[in-house]
Amino acid sequence: MIIPFFIPHAGCPHQCVFCDQKRITGKKSAVHPASVPATIRSFLAAKASDGHQEAGIQAAERPRDVQVAFYGGSFTALPPELQQAYLREVRPFLDAGEVRSIRISTRPDRITPGVLALLRKHQVATVELGVQSLDNDVLHHSGRGHTSEHTVAATRLLREQGFLIGYQLMPGLPKDSRTRFRETVIRTVELGPDMVRIYPVLVIRDTPLEKLFHDGVYAPLAREDAVAWCAEAQEQFEAAGIDVIRIGLQHTETLARPGTVVAGPYHPAFGQLVASSRFLKLMTSVLADITPGSDAVLRVHPADLSTALGQKKRNIPILLGRTKARKIVVRTDAAVPRGTVTLDMTLDHTCINPLFGI
């Protein structure tokens, strides 16, 4: 369980062209350090009253895997005394074993040995870097104020000090292209962070990017293109053992409010679109060699059914158009491993293909 605290724009020395953290997170101001303990207690109380107690397990007996996270700004660019004010409020919960560690997000150019010594002192375990791109031209036109070399150096320091490393990537930034984003993915694999978040760029109201959009200087990715870019990247990251912990911005009431997102590939379940596209690719491969005119039955784990079918069951007509099948039916089968598809045909033929690494 992650207990999130948002410090929108806090510590940020630059105005990135795409960014309005207050609208993206739905938080108008940074949380005050003094309010941190009450929020942690609230989350822990909710956890203590979950289904585990119904099973007769006392809260004190349950292993805890709880992390406090500071998101939305550049944590290590805050004044050191403010960083410590936040971190000190978490300390009693760390000492009591109620919280295991702390996670922060920051800029690649604000990682130094001194910064990491402070984080280590306060049991910060995970540092997420706002990498966005590893193409310097893209970074320059996005107003990031740092280069890919900063990311390389920050990653090296974090790894030497034993931190878990996260990257945030944003396909579709100004001057980005499919080729440039693919190169960012390749370089990310080479640098080897532990986890990645992928956020396709959205045009948010009242950002510099909105003006570029209205002036015709910038065009956001179409949704189908954004899904394709992210699906390809996710496959490569997973093949390299890098966890993709989120795709697409978290849905919030503020983000969903009409006028907040001016343009771009926004969808409240964007990650599900990506997962469905990968299932479509898998099922297309599985059906590639079926006998013309056959009726095919695809079997998936019950938890994968909606993903396999796609939004509004769009994957089935697409499959019919791509294959020689007369009819395709998707059924659930708990014996089928998650992320796999079993094909049954009128002929005596069955195969199982893995979803990942195809």
N, C-alpha and C positions, 0 to 999 in steps of 0.2 A: 504494500500500500504506500502510495506517495501522498504526502500532505503538502499541497502546493501553496506557495505565497507569491504574489505578483508584485513586482516593483517596476511597472511600465516606464520605460525610457530612463530609469534611474541609472546614473553613471555613464550614459551614452554620450560620447563626445561629438558624434556626428548625427546628422539627419539623413538617414538612408532614404532613397527616393521612394521605396515601397512601404515604408513603415509608419504605422500609427498603432502602437501597442495598446493604447487605451481602448480603441475600437476593437482590435483583434482579441484582447483578453476580456473585454467587458468591464475592466477595472479603471476607475477614473484617476486614482492616485496610488502611490506605493503604500503598502501596508506599513504601519508603524511598528517598530520593534516590540513595544510594550504589549501589543495585541497578539503576538505570536503564541505565548503559552496557552491562552484561552482557546485559541483555534486548535492547537495540538490536542488539548484535553478533549475537545469536542469530537475530533476525529477518532481518538482512541476510545472514547466512550461508545461511539457508534460501532466501532469494530468489536468491542467487548460484548455487545448485545446482538451480534449476528447469529447465524445459524449454528455456530459451534456450540453455544451454550445449550441449544435445544438438544444437542447430542450428548449433553451431560459433561462437557469438558469445561472446567473452570478457566476463567480468563488467565489466571496466574500460571496455569499449566500449559498454555498454548505458546508455541514458538512464535516470535514476532519477527516480521520482515517489513519493517516500517522505515521509510526514508522521508525526511523533510527536504523540500526543494524550493529554491528561490529562482523564479522565472521572470522573463519579460524585460530585463535590463541587462546591464553589463556589471555584474556583481563585483568583480575585482577592480573595476574602475571607480567604485564608490570610495569615499574617504576611508582610510583604514579603521578609524574609530567607529564609523557607521557599520562597516562590515562586521566588526567585533560585537557591536551592539546587537545585531541580528543573531549572530552565531552564539553569543552568550545565552540568549533566551532559550536556545535549544539544549544547552548543556545539561540541565537537570534531567531531561528525558533520556539523554544518552547515558548519563551516569546510572539511571534507574533501570536501564535495559529496555525501556519502552520504545525507544527509537534507535535504530541500528546505525544510521549514518546520515549525512547531509549531501545534497546535490545542488550545484549552482550552475547558472549559465552565464557566459561572458564572451568577450571578444578575443580573437587569437592574439592580438597585439597587446593584451593586458595580462599576459602570463609571464612572470619572472620568478627566479628562485625565491626572492623575498615574499612574493605573493603566495607561492605554494607552501612556504614554511608556515604562514599564517593559517592557510586553509587546513594543512595537516594538523596543526595544533588543536583545531576545533573539530576534528574528525569529519571533515569534508572528504567524501570518497569518490564522488563522480563530478566531473567537470564537462559540461556541454559547451562546445565552441560554436559560435555563429559563423561558420565557415562560408556558407551560402554558395560560393563557387571557388574553384581553384584556377580560374582563368583571370589574369590580372586586368585585362581589358574590360571584362564583365564587372569585376569589382570596382574599377574606376568609374564606369558609367552608372553604377548603382549607388555611388556615394558612400561606399563602405569605409574608406579611410585606412584600409590595411591591404596587404598583398598576400598572395599564396605562400610566400616565403615566411610570413608571420605564422601561418598555420603549421607549416613544417616544423618551425622552431618550437612552437607551443606544444605540438604533439610529442616532440622528442623530450622536452622537459617534463611533461605530464607522465610519460611512460617511465622515465628514469626515476620519478618519485613515487610510482606505484598507483597512480590514480586511474580509475576507469574513465575512458574518454568517449565522449559523444560528439558527433558532427551534426549540424543542421545544414541542409542543402536546399537551395531554392531554384529549381529549374524554371526557365522562362524569364530571367532577369534581362534588363536592357543589354543588347549586343550578344545575348546568349543564342545558341543554336543547338540542333540535335548533335552535331559533331562536337561542339564545345562541351556540352553537358556530358556526353559519353566520355570525353577526356577527363572531366572532373570525376566521374565515377571510377575510371581506371586508376587515377591518381589516389583517390580515396582508398581503394582496395590496397594499393601499394603502401599507403601510410598506416592502414590497419587500425582504425578506431574500433572500440568495442561495440558501438551502436550508432545508428544513423536515424535522423528524422528527415523526411522529405516533404517540403511544403511548396507546391507549385505557386508561382507568383499570382497574386490577386491585385487588382487596382482598387485601392481603398480610398474612399472619399477624403478630400482635403490633404492628400499627400502630393509630393512633387510628381509622383508617377501619374497621378490623375491628369495633371496639366500636360505631361508628355503624351498621354493617351489622347486627350482632346485635341492636341496640336498635330496629331497624326505622326508623331515621332516614334511612338512605342505601340506595338500591337501585342496583346497577351496571347498565350497559348490557347488554342481551341481545346475544349474539354477532352475530345478523343485523343488529341496529340499529347496532352498532359498525362492522360491515363497510360498511353503507350510508353512515354518516356519513363514514367515511374515504375511501370511493370518491368521493363527491361532492367532498370537500375536495381530494383528489389531482387530480381533473379541473380544478378551478379554479386550483390552484397551477401545474399544468403549462401551462395556457392562458396564465397570466401570466408564464411563463418562470422559475418558481421550482422548483428541483429538490426532489423528495421523496426523500430519501436513505434513509429507513427508515420502515416502518409496522409497529408491534407490537414488543414487547420482544424482544431477542436471547434465543434459547433457551439455557438453561444447566441443568446437572444440578441445581443448587440450586433454581432456579425450577420445574423439573419435578417435584421431590420432592413426594410426596403431603403435603398440608397446608400447603404454602408459599402457594399461591394459594387463598384461602378462597372467593372468588367473583369473577365478572367474565368478560369475553370472552377468556379465555386460549386460545391455540392456538399450537403450536410453529412453525407456518407461517402466521401471521395475514396477513402481507403477500401470500402466495399466494392466500388467500381473497379479499382485496380485488381482486387482479388478475383472478381468475376471475369475480368479480361484474361487473367492467367488460367482460370479454369476453362475458359473458352479455347484458349490455345492448346491446353492439354487434351480436351475432348476432341478437338479437330484432329490432333495427331493420332489419337486412339482410333478414330473413325476413318483414317486415311485409306485403309486397305480393305474396307468392307465390300462385300459382293453387291453390285448394283441392284437396286430395288429391295434390299434387305430391310427388315424391321429391326432396329437396334435398341437394346435396353442398356442404359448406362446406370450403374449402381454407385452410389456415393454414401458416405457416412451421413446420418441424419443431420448432424450439425453443419454439414457442408451443402445442404440442399439449396437454400436460398442463394448462396454464392454461386453454385453451379448453374442455376437457372438464370441468374442475372437480374438486373432491374427490369421489372414488368415482364419477366420471363423472355427477355429479348435474345438470350443465347440460343434457344431452340430454333427459331426461324433462321438465324445466322448459320447454324450448323447444317440445317437442311439445304441451305443455299451453297454451302461449301463442300458437301459430301454427296455420295450417290445413294444415301439411305432414302427409303420410301417414307419411313416414320421413325422418329426418335422419341423414346420415353426415358425419363430420369426417375429412378426409384431409390428409396433409402434402404440401407442395409448396415446394421450396426457392426457387422463383421468386416466391413471394408475400412481400412485404416484412414484416418483423417488425411485430407490432401491427396487422395488417390481416387482413381476411377476404374471400375471394373466394367468391361464390355461383354455383354451377352448377345449372341447373334442367333439367327435361325440355324446357322451352321454350328457344328460342335467346335466353338472357338471362344476362348476367354483369354484376356490379357489384362495385366495390371501395370499401369505406368505411374511413376511418382510425379506429383505436381511440381516439386521444386527441383531445380537443377536440370531441367529438360533443355 
